[in-house]
Amino acid sequence: MNVTVDDSCIACELCTSAVPDVFEMGDDGLAHAIADPVPEDQEDDVREAAEGCPTDAIHIQE
């Protein structure tokens, strides 16, 4: 699984709190995916973060 965060991110930090090994806040103040590919043991957490993202900025490629 690969994951990206688009520019509709509002920096709510939900994803970075939920899966800090996959998402981090960048110098631009927005979330970025830092794991490519996502570790298998964190795929469910990434799916939950994507579902919970208030702006649907997280995109998953299976």
Summary of the structure (lengths in Angstrom):
residues: 62
radius of gyration: 10.1
end to end distance: 4.5
largest distance: 28.4
contacts: 168
relative contact order: 0.35
helix: 29%
strand: 23%
